[in-house]
Amino acid sequence: MRDTRFIPAPPPMRVSEIAELVGATLMRGDPNAFILGAAPLEAAGEGEISFLDNPKYVRYLANTRAAACLCQGRYADRVPAHAAILETTEPYRSYSTYLARAYPSALRPPGFFGNSKLAGIVHPEARLEDGVRIEPGAIVGARAEIGRGTVVAANAVVGEGVAIGRDCFIGANASIQFALIGNRVIIHPGVVVGHDGFGFAMGPNGHTKVAQIGRVIVQDDVEMGANTAIERGANRDTVVGEGTKLGSQVQIGHNVEVGRHCILVSQVGIAGSARLGDFVVIGGQSGVNGHVHIGDGARIAAVSVVHNDVPPGSRWGGVPARPVKEWFREMIALRKLALRDRDV
């Protein structure tokens, strides 16, 4: 079973209860059997539930010791006889639904001092609702507003006038300034929000700093990975839309507008004044040029560089990024040329 040092063991749940919870159909197995936890197929033991979503992991299915498996019906005949089969069209989403019920404390960082009576420094002009926790070393500036249920973790800084909604988490050593933050926002350690945008009027005699007079607007249910940086707007607001998830070390430049429910994987960089529609996905270590518009639902492959506007719903990749089919054709052609030259 899983180590409970950091994440408490979940309460036992019957297989039938899990099926009802996640909307799966119990194809086979004892509905009254208890599930005591979760693990990947190759690591699961007795009493644990697992899932199969990516076909790459089918090789682990035959030898899994899991007591139950969430999978699509087409894999049912490969599940070992000892394991209950919970059929679902979206195994990973179903698995995540179980995890949310079984391990609720893992959905949000726990803070670093629990319910310690020690507290950071709160300016007398700051306004905190009941139930806010300010951990040791944290600083809350004048006129800041923080909603109930929010945790400001150790050594974090909430600047003057910043507004943070309810049930948020501001991680250790994070710095928030010139920002309005919505509800249920999770900001992991080391994040910086609202610092100067990279704005300079360049000239032959030197570069003049341009005052950055905008804000950062972060809507509800956004999550920011560790050491992410979001610049405040130069002359209008930088915006991160509702439900968007940012991986670690993401950089968002001034005046950028990120739509709702976007996914920006670790080390993505978005240059100033770029605009992303809703449900855009950008793979890790990709860059987006300034003033570019990426349409709703577009997907950018990892390690790509986007120089031009991307139509809605399209899939692009490469350096420079272009439609995936075009990119693949070019890669195949280059490979053929390389093989031909090698054989000459």
N, C-alpha and C positions, 0 to 999 in steps of 0.2 A: 504494500500500500504506500501511498504518497506520504512524504515527510510533512508533518503538520507544524513544524517550527514556525513557519511564516503564514501559512494559509490553514485555517482550522479544517478538520475533517467534516465532511457534509453529513447531514442526517440521512439515514437509510431511506431509500425510496423504492417502492415496488416497480417492477417493469411496466405493469399496466398504468401506473401513475405517470411514469415518464412518457409513455406512448401518448397519453392524453395531453400532457403538458406541451409536448413538442408537435402534436398533430400527426404522429406516425401511426402506421398500422402494424400491429403485432402479428407477423406472419407465422412465427414459430417460437415456442418457448413457454416457460411457466410464468403466467402473469403475476403470480404472487412472490416470485423470487426477488430478493432485495439487492439493490445496487448501492454500493458503498463508496463510489468515487469514479473518476474518469482518468483515462490515459490513452496514449497512442496505441495503435494496433500492436506494434512490436514490443511495447513495454507493458501493456495491460496485463493484470493478473486476475485471480479469482475475485468475483464480486465487483469488477469494474466494467464500465461501459466505454466503448470506443466508437469510431466512425470511419467510413470509407467514402471519400469524396473525389479525390484525385486518383485517376487510374494508375499513376506511377506507383501507388502503394498497394496495389492488388497483391503483389508478391508477399506481403506480410499477412494476408488474410488467412491463408491455410493453416498457419501455425500460431495464430493468436490465441492467447489464453483468456481473452475478454469474456465476460459473462453475457454480454449483449453487444450488438453491433447495429448502428444506424447506417443504412445504406440504401441505394436504389435497388429495386426488385431484380434488375438484371444480374446483380452479384449474389443473389440469395443462395444459389447452388454452390457457391464457393465458401460460404460461411461454415466453420466447423460445427459439428452436430451438437456440441455442448453449449453453444452460444445462442441466445435468443436473437431473433431477427426483427428489427423495427424498420419497416419500409417507409422511406420518405423521399420525396423528389429533391429535397435540399438537405443532405446529410450534415453539412458543416453548419448551416444555420440552425438546424434542429439541435445539434451538439452544443452550439453556443447558448441556445435557450436553456438547456439542462444546466450548463455551467453557471449561468446567471442565477438560477434557483439554488444550486448546490453550493456555490462559492460566492455569495454576494459581496463579501469583503474584498474580493479580488477585482471587482469592477472599478474601484476607485482607490487611488493611493491612500494609505492609512495615516499619513502624517508621521512625524518623527518623535513626538513626545507624548503620544496618547492623550490622556486627559490631565496632563500636568497642570498644576495651578500656577506655574511660572508663565509669564507672558512677555511678549515683545513690547515695543514702544508705540503707543497710539496717540496721535496728536489730539489735543482736547477739542479741536474743531472737526475731527472726523466723526462720521455717523455710522454706527454699527448696530444692526438689528440683533435681537436676542439670538443666542445660539451660534454666534461667530466665534471661531477659535483662532487666536493669534499666538503662535508658538514663540519660544525664546529666540531672541535675536531678530525677529521680524520687525519691520517698521511700517507704520501706516501714517501717511502724510495728512496735512491739513485739507479739510473739505472732501476727503475721500469718503465714499459710501460703499458699504459692504453688506450684502443680504444674508439673512439667516441661513445657517447650515454650512456656510463657507469656512474653509480652513486656509489660513495663510501660514505656510510651514516655515520652519526655522530659517532665519536669515533672509527671507524674501523681503522685497521692498515694494510697497504700493504707494505710488507717488501722489502728489497733491492733485486733488480734483478727480482722481480716478474713480469710476463707478464699477463695482463688481456685483453681479446678481446673486441669486440664492443657490445653495448647494453646489458651489464651485470648489475647486481645489487649486491652490497656488503653491507650486512645489518649492522645495528648499532652494535658496539662492536665485530664485526668479526675480525679475525686475519688471514692473508694470508702470508705465507713465503715459500721459496723454491718451488714455484709452477708456472706452466704454465696453464692458464685458457683460455678456448675457448670463442666463441661468445655466447651471449644470455644465459649466465649462471646466475642463481638466487641463491644467497647465503643469507639465512635468518639470523636474528640477533643471535649473540653468537657463530657462527660457527668458528671452528679452523681448518685451513688447513696447513699442512706442518711442524707441530711440530715434535720433536724427536719421532722415533719409540721406542717401549718398548724393547730395546735390551741390554742384560747384559750377560757377560760370568760368569756364576755362579761357585763358588768354596767354599771349606771349610773355607777359610780365608776371605770370602767376595765376593762381586759381582762387577766385573769390567764393567764399562760402555763401550759399543761398539759404536764408532762413526757412525752416520747415514749419509751416503754420497749420498743418492738418492734424487729424486724429487717427486713431485705430479703432475701428468698430468690429467687435467680435460678437457674432450672434449666438443664439442658444445651442447647446450640445456640441460645441466644437471641442476637439482634443488636440493638444500640441505636444509633440514628442520632445525629449530632452534636448536642450541647447538650440532650439529653434529660435530664429530672430525675425521679428516683424517690424519694419520701419513705419513710422507715422507718415501721413501724407505730407507732400510738399505744399500744395495749394488746394487740395481736397482730401477726403478721407481715404485711408487704406481700409479695405473691408474684407472680412473673412465670413462667408455665409454659413447659415444654419447647418449643423450636422457635419461639417467638413472635418476631416481627420488629417493631421499633418504628422509625418514621421519625424524622427530625430534629425536635427541639424538641417532643417528646411530653412531657406532664406526667402523672405518675401519683401520686395522693394517698395519704395514709397508710391502711393497712388494706385497700387495694385487692387483689383477687385476679383476676389475668388468667390465663385458661386456657392450654391447650397449643395451639401452632400458630395463634395469633391474628395478625392483621395490623392494626396501628394506624398509619395514614398520618400524615405530618408535621403537627404542630401540633394533634394530638388532645389533649384534656384529660379526665382521668378523676378525678372528685371522690372524696373519702374514702369508704371502705367499700363502694364499688361492686364488683360481682362480674361477671366476664365468663366465659362458658363456653368450651369448646374451639372452635377454628376460627371465631371471631368476626372479622368484618372491619369496620373503622370508617374511613370516608373522611376526608380531610384537613380540618382546621379544625372538627372536630365536638367537641361537649362532652357528657359523661355526668354526670348529677346524682349526688350522693352517695346511697349505700344502694340504688341501682338494680341490678337483676339482668338481664343480657342472656344469653339462652339459647344453647346450643350451635348453631353454624352460622349465627347471625343476621348480617345485613348492614345496616349503617347508611350511608346516602348521605352524601357530603361536605357540609360546612357545615350539619350538623343539630345539634339539641339534644335529648338524650334525657332526659325527665323521669320516665318510667314504665317499669316492667318490660317487656322485649321477649321475646316467646315464641321458643322454639327454631326455627331454620330460617326465620324470617320476614325480610322486607325492609322497613325503615322509612326515612323521610326527612322533612326539613322542620323547621320551628321553630314549635311543639314537634314533635318527631318522632312520626309515626303511620304506619300501614301504607302502603306506597308507592302502592297503588291508590287509597286514600282521599286521599292527598296530591295525586296527579295530578288526581283529579276536582275537588278544591278549586281547584287552580291553573287548570284549564280554566274553571271557573265564574267565578273572579275575572277571568280574561282576557275572558270574554264581557261581564261587567259593565263592565269598563273600556272596551271597544269601544262598548258601548251608550251609556255616559255621554259618550264623545267625540263620538258622532254626534247627541246630543240638541241 
